[in-house]
Amino acid sequence: MAGERSKSDGRQTGVKLNPGDQAGPGTPGTGENTCPDCGGSGRVNAQPCKTCGGTGKVIEGISGG
């Protein structure tokens, strides 16, 4: 099913992901970031943002060095 990831890749099964999410919540090496499309408001043109699902946040991989 779309939006679900398997445990075999380290992500949670059954967690609904928004289109802007790179991984599920709590996945090691990821963190919350402000949605680039709505700037964190959760809305674009008075409609819920499609990238973040209206939350204003996306989950992205974090860089390390």
VMD Tcl script that builds the backbone (N, CA, C; Angstrom):
set m [mol new atoms 195]
animate dup $m
set s [atomselect $m all]
$s set {name element resname resid chain x y z} {
  {N N MET 1 A 0.849 -1.178 0.000}
  {CA C MET 1 A 0.000 0.000 0.000}
  {C C MET 1 A 0.896 1.244 0.000}
  {N N ALA 2 A 0.501 2.268 -0.728}
  {CA C ALA 2 A 1.275 3.498 -0.802}
  {C C ALA 2 A 1.397 4.122 0.580}
  {N N GLY 3 A 2.584 4.652 0.865}
  {CA C GLY 3 A 2.799 5.301 2.153}
  {C C GLY 3 A 3.227 4.371 3.261}
  {N N GLU 4 A 3.276 3.086 2.992}
  {CA C GLU 4 A 3.730 2.140 4.007}
  {C C GLU 4 A 5.109 1.637 3.642}
  {N N ARG 5 A 5.934 1.471 4.642}
  {CA C ARG 5 A 7.289 0.981 4.430}
  {C C ARG 5 A 7.480 -0.263 5.281}
  {N N SER 6 A 8.344 -1.147 4.835}
  {CA C SER 6 A 8.550 -2.383 5.581}
  {C C SER 6 A 9.604 -2.209 6.654}
  {N N LYS 7 A 9.557 -3.079 7.661}
  {CA C LYS 7 A 10.549 -3.036 8.731}
  {C C LYS 7 A 11.931 -3.444 8.238}
  {N N SER 8 A 11.997 -4.169 7.135}
  {CA C SER 8 A 13.281 -4.656 6.657}
  {C C SER 8 A 14.221 -3.522 6.244}
  {N N ASP 9 A 13.688 -2.346 5.905}
  {CA C ASP 9 A 14.561 -1.234 5.542}
  {C C ASP 9 A 14.715 -0.248 6.702}
  {N N GLY 10 A 14.329 -0.658 7.914}
  {CA C GLY 10 A 14.519 0.156 9.101}
  {C C GLY 10 A 13.424 1.161 9.348}
  {N N ARG 11 A 12.364 1.105 8.584}
  {CA C ARG 11 A 11.265 2.050 8.743}
  {C C ARG 11 A 10.047 1.334 9.289}
  {N N GLN 12 A 9.144 2.098 9.863}
  {CA C GLN 12 A 7.976 1.531 10.502}
  {C C GLN 12 A 6.934 1.098 9.480}
  {N N THR 13 A 6.313 -0.045 9.720}
  {CA C THR 13 A 5.247 -0.532 8.858}
  {C C THR 13 A 3.931 0.124 9.263}
  {N N GLY 14 A 3.123 0.483 8.290}
  {CA C GLY 14 A 1.809 1.029 8.562}
  {C C GLY 14 A 1.789 2.511 8.886}
  {N N VAL 15 A 2.929 3.191 8.838}
  {CA C VAL 15 A 2.981 4.613 9.115}
  {C C VAL 15 A 2.657 5.362 7.833}
  {N N LYS 16 A 1.685 6.268 7.883}
  {CA C LYS 16 A 1.328 7.042 6.698}
  {C C LYS 16 A 2.379 8.125 6.484}
  {N N LEU 17 A 2.976 8.094 5.313}
  {CA C LEU 17 A 3.964 9.101 4.964}
  {C C LEU 17 A 3.339 10.119 4.028}
  {N N ASN 18 A 3.726 11.365 4.183}
  {CA C ASN 18 A 3.303 12.414 3.265}
  {C C ASN 18 A 4.269 12.443 2.091}
  {N N PRO 19 A 3.864 13.002 0.955}
  {CA C PRO 19 A 4.740 13.003 -0.216}
  {C C PRO 19 A 6.119 13.608 0.023}
  {N N GLY 20 A 6.241 14.560 0.941}
  {CA C GLY 20 A 7.528 15.198 1.214}
  {C C GLY 20 A 8.410 14.443 2.185}
  {N N ASP 21 A 7.890 13.383 2.811}
  {CA C ASP 21 A 8.670 12.611 3.785}
  {C C ASP 21 A 9.630 11.665 3.075}
  {N N GLN 22 A 10.853 11.613 3.560}
  {CA C GLN 22 A 11.839 10.681 3.032}
  {C C GLN 22 A 11.862 9.385 3.832}
  {N N ALA 23 A 11.291 9.404 5.036}
  {CA C ALA 23 A 11.278 8.235 5.911}
  {C C ALA 23 A 10.181 8.408 6.951}
  {N N GLY 24 A 9.891 7.336 7.674}
  {CA C GLY 24 A 8.902 7.394 8.741}
  {C C GLY 24 A 9.456 8.030 10.001}
  {N N PRO 25 A 8.578 8.499 10.889}
  {CA C PRO 25 A 9.010 9.095 12.146}
  {C C PRO 25 A 9.874 8.127 12.958}
  {N N GLY 26 A 10.939 8.633 13.526}
  {CA C GLY 26 A 11.799 7.824 14.376}
  {C C GLY 26 A 12.845 7.005 13.644}
  {N N THR 27 A 12.890 7.100 12.318}
  {CA C THR 27 A 13.892 6.366 11.561}
  {C C THR 27 A 15.266 6.950 11.880}
  {N N PRO 28 A 16.228 6.107 12.260}
  {CA C PRO 28 A 17.570 6.612 12.560}
  {C C PRO 28 A 18.149 7.400 11.380}
  {N N GLY 29 A 18.816 8.500 11.687}
  {CA C GLY 29 A 19.434 9.321 10.663}
  {C C GLY 29 A 18.486 10.308 10.017}
  {N N THR 30 A 17.294 10.504 10.610}
  {CA C THR 30 A 16.320 11.449 10.063}
  {C C THR 30 A 15.860 12.412 11.137}
  {N N GLY 31 A 15.216 13.479 10.705}
  {CA C GLY 31 A 14.654 14.443 11.639}
  {C C GLY 31 A 13.592 15.271 10.955}
  {N N GLU 32 A 12.829 16.007 11.752}
  {CA C GLU 32 A 11.789 16.875 11.207}
  {C C GLU 32 A 12.418 18.149 10.667}
  {N N ASN 33 A 11.850 18.633 9.580}
  {CA C ASN 33 A 12.288 19.889 9.001}
  {C C ASN 33 A 11.044 20.650 8.566}
  {N N THR 34 A 11.171 21.949 8.392}
  {CA C THR 34 A 10.071 22.764 7.904}
  {C C THR 34 A 9.781 22.404 6.452}
  {N N CYS 35 A 8.524 22.264 6.117}
  {CA C CYS 35 A 8.123 21.942 4.751}
  {C C CYS 35 A 8.592 23.051 3.812}
  {N N PRO 36 A 9.278 22.679 2.734}
  {CA C PRO 36 A 9.775 23.707 1.810}
  {C C PRO 36 A 8.676 24.362 0.968}
  {N N ASP 37 A 7.544 23.718 0.822}
  {CA C ASP 37 A 6.490 24.261 -0.029}
  {C C ASP 37 A 5.566 25.236 0.691}
  {N N CYS 38 A 5.274 25.005 1.954}
  {CA C CYS 38 A 4.359 25.898 2.683}
  {C C CYS 38 A 5.085 26.736 3.735}
  {N N GLY 39 A 6.382 26.503 3.910}
  {CA C GLY 39 A 7.151 27.275 4.885}
  {C C GLY 39 A 6.766 26.983 6.320}
  {N N GLY 40 A 6.123 25.850 6.560}
  {CA C GLY 40 A 5.754 25.459 7.909}
  {C C GLY 40 A 4.337 25.824 8.307}
  {N N SER 41 A 3.612 26.486 7.424}
  {CA C SER 41 A 2.242 26.897 7.761}
  {C C SER 41 A 1.242 25.759 7.609}
  {N N GLY 42 A 1.575 24.780 6.759}
  {CA C GLY 42 A 0.658 23.671 6.506}
  {C C GLY 42 A -0.389 23.976 5.449}
  {N N ARG 43 A -0.330 25.199 4.885}
  {CA C ARG 43 A -1.336 25.595 3.899}
  {C C ARG 43 A -0.675 26.275 2.703}
  {N N VAL 44 A -1.230 26.010 1.516}
  {CA C VAL 44 A -0.813 26.665 0.280}
  {C C VAL 44 A -2.087 27.109 -0.432}
  {N N ASN 45 A -2.196 28.398 -0.707}
  {CA C ASN 45 A -3.395 28.955 -1.360}
  {C C ASN 45 A -4.670 28.556 -0.620}
  {N N ALA 46 A -4.675 28.684 0.685}
  {CA C ALA 46 A -5.831 28.400 1.554}
  {C C ALA 46 A -6.255 26.931 1.544}
  {N N GLN 47 A -5.395 26.049 1.043}
  {CA C GLN 47 A -5.660 24.604 1.029}
  {C C GLN 47 A -4.563 23.895 1.818}
  {N N PRO 48 A -4.846 22.715 2.382}
  {CA C PRO 48 A -3.787 21.967 3.056}
  {C C PRO 48 A -2.640 21.664 2.083}
  {N N CYS 49 A -1.432 21.842 2.535}
  {CA C CYS 49 A -0.253 21.588 1.709}
  {C C CYS 49 A -0.185 20.102 1.361}
  {N N LYS 50 A 0.017 19.805 0.101}
  {CA C LYS 50 A 0.085 18.410 -0.347}
  {C C LYS 50 A 1.423 17.768 -0.011}
  {N N THR 51 A 2.462 18.558 0.139}
  {CA C THR 51 A 3.782 18.003 0.423}
  {C C THR 51 A 3.867 17.457 1.849}
  {N N CYS 52 A 3.360 18.219 2.811}
  {CA C CYS 52 A 3.468 17.821 4.219}
  {C C CYS 52 A 2.157 17.299 4.793}
  {N N GLY 53 A 1.107 17.274 3.994}
  {CA C GLY 53 A -0.186 16.811 4.480}
  {C C GLY 53 A -0.826 17.764 5.471}
  {N N GLY 54 A -0.398 19.028 5.454}
  {CA C GLY 54 A -0.969 20.025 6.352}
  {C C GLY 54 A -0.287 20.135 7.703}
  {N N THR 55 A 0.781 19.377 7.926}
  {CA C THR 55 A 1.464 19.429 9.217}
  {C C THR 55 A 2.489 20.551 9.313}
  {N N GLY 56 A 2.990 21.010 8.154}
  {CA C GLY 56 A 4.037 22.030 8.147}
  {C C GLY 56 A 5.426 21.448 8.328}
  {N N LYS 57 A 5.504 20.118 8.455}
  {CA C LYS 57 A 6.787 19.452 8.693}
  {C C LYS 57 A 6.973 18.290 7.726}
  {N N VAL 58 A 8.214 18.033 7.357}
  {CA C VAL 58 A 8.580 16.862 6.579}
  {C C VAL 58 A 9.699 16.152 7.320}
  {N N ILE 59 A 9.844 14.861 7.075}
  {CA C ILE 59 A 10.904 14.087 7.700}
  {C C ILE 59 A 11.963 13.825 6.632}
  {N N GLU 60 A 13.182 14.266 6.939}
  {CA C GLU 60 A 14.274 14.177 5.976}
  {C C GLU 60 A 15.498 13.533 6.607}
  {N N GLY 61 A 16.351 13.029 5.738}
  {CA C GLY 61 A 17.626 12.520 6.195}
  {C C GLY 61 A 18.510 13.672 6.654}
  {N N ILE 62 A 19.285 13.441 7.705}
  {CA C ILE 62 A 20.207 14.476 8.186}
  {C C ILE 62 A 21.610 14.149 7.699}
  {N N SER 63 A 22.350 15.175 7.462}
  {CA C SER 63 A 23.711 14.969 6.965}
  {C C SER 63 A 24.671 14.834 8.139}
  {N N GLY 64 A 25.726 14.174 7.880}
  {CA C GLY 64 A 26.751 14.004 8.904}
  {C C GLY 64 A 28.108 14.166 8.253}
  {N N GLY 65 A 29.076 14.247 9.048}
  {CA C GLY 65 A 30.352 14.453 8.411}
  {C C GLY 65 A 31.412 13.940 9.210}
}
mol reanalyze $m
mol bondsrecalc $m
mol representation Tube
mol addrep $m
